[in-house]
């Protein structure tokens, strides 16, 4: 799984980068071998004015399926990352399970012939 972390409207610190990457890897550990790429965009929408303006946007690229897009806005960037990665885990696992179930149901039935 390729991870791309970007910051918009502020300088991305090493500790924030490590935190976001670690949280993402932990959240998607059960399915990371089935993911192509994950892009995390962190933004400070209002700049120094404050408020609930820390945005974590996550795009998960799944092979043969539409991308999963998750966004969360909080007062604190770490809280935004926590909530967004937790939701990404839920949505990605649900989509992968659904795809696996659909693939199982689309296979033709095999009949065993006894001689």
For each residue, the residues with C-beta under 8 A, 3 or more apart:
1: 25 28 32 33 35 36 37 38
2: 36 37 38
3: 21 24 25 37 38 40
4: 37 38 39 40
5: 12 17 20 21 39 40 42
6: 12 39 40 41 42
7: 10 11 12 16 41 42 43
8: 41 42 43 44
9: 43 44 45 47
10: 7 42 43 44 47
11: 7
12: 5 6 7 16 17 42
13: 16 17
14: 17 18
15: 18 19
16: 7 12 13 19 20 42 77 78
17: 5 12 13 14 20 21
18: 14 15 21 22
19: 15 16 22 23 78 81
20: 5 16 17 23 24 40 42 56 81 85
21: 3 5 17 18 24 25
22: 18 19 25 26
23: 19 20 26 27 81 82 85
24: 3 20 21 27 28 38 40 58 85 88
25: 1 3 21 22 28 29 32
26: 22 23 29 85
27: 23 24 85 86 88 89
28: 1 24 25 31 32 35 38 60 85 88 89 92
29: 25 26 32
30: 89 93
31: 28 34 35 92 93 96
32: 1 25 28 29 35
33: 1
34: 31 62 63 96
35: 1 28 31 32 38 60 61 62 92
36: 1 2 61 62 63
37: 1 2 3 4 60 61
38: 1 2 3 4 24 28 35 58 59 60 61 88
39: 4 5 6 58 59 61
40: 3 4 5 6 20 24 56 57 58 81
41: 6 7 8 55 56 57 58 59
42: 5 6 7 8 10 12 16 20 54 55 56 57 77 80 81
43: 7 8 9 10 54 55 57
44: 8 9 10 47 53 54 55 77
45: 9 53 54 55 73
46: 49 50 51 53
47: 9 10 44 53
48:
49: 46 53
50: 46 53 75
51: 46 75
52: 73 74 75
53: 44 45 46 47 49 50 73 75
54: 42 43 44 45 73 74 75 76 77 79 80
55: 41 42 43 44 45 71 72 73 80
56: 20 40 41 42 71 72 73 74 77 80 81 83 84 85
57: 40 41 42 43 69 70 71 84
58: 24 38 39 40 41 68 69 70 71 84 85 88
59: 38 39 41 67 68 69
60: 28 35 37 38 67 68 69 70 88 92
61: 35 36 37 38 39 67
62: 34 35 36 65 66 67 68 92 95 96
63: 34 36
64: 99
65: 62 95 99
66: 62
67: 59 60 61 62
68: 58 59 60 62 88 91 92 95
69: 57 58 59 60
70: 57 58 60 84 87 88 91
71: 55 56 57 58 84
72: 55 56 80 83 84 87
73: 45 52 53 54 55 56 80
74: 52 54 56 77 79 80 83
75: 50 51 52 53 54 79
76: 54 79 80
77: 16 42 44 54 56 74 80 81
78: 16 19 81 82
79: 54 74 75 76 82 83
80: 42 54 55 56 72 73 74 76 77 83 84
81: 19 20 23 40 42 56 77 78 84 85
82: 23 78 79 85 86
83: 56 72 74 79 80 86 87
84: 56 57 58 70 71 72 80 81 87 88
85: 20 23 24 26 27 28 56 58 81 82 88 89
86: 27 82 83 89 90
87: 70 72 83 84 90 91
88: 24 27 28 38 58 60 68 70 84 85 91 92
89: 27 28 30 85 86 92 93
90: 86 87 93 94
91: 68 70 87 88 94 95
92: 28 31 35 60 62 68 88 89 95 96
93: 30 31 89 90 96 97
94: 90 91 97 98
95: 62 65 68 91 92 98 99
96: 31 34 62 92 93 99 100
97: 93 94 100 101
98: 94 95 101 102
99: 64 65 95 96 102 103
100: 96 97 103 104
101: 97 98 104 105
102: 98 99 105 106
103: 99 100 106 107
104: 100 101 107
105: 101 102
106: 102 103
107: 103 104
108:
109:
110:
111:
112:
113:
114:
115:
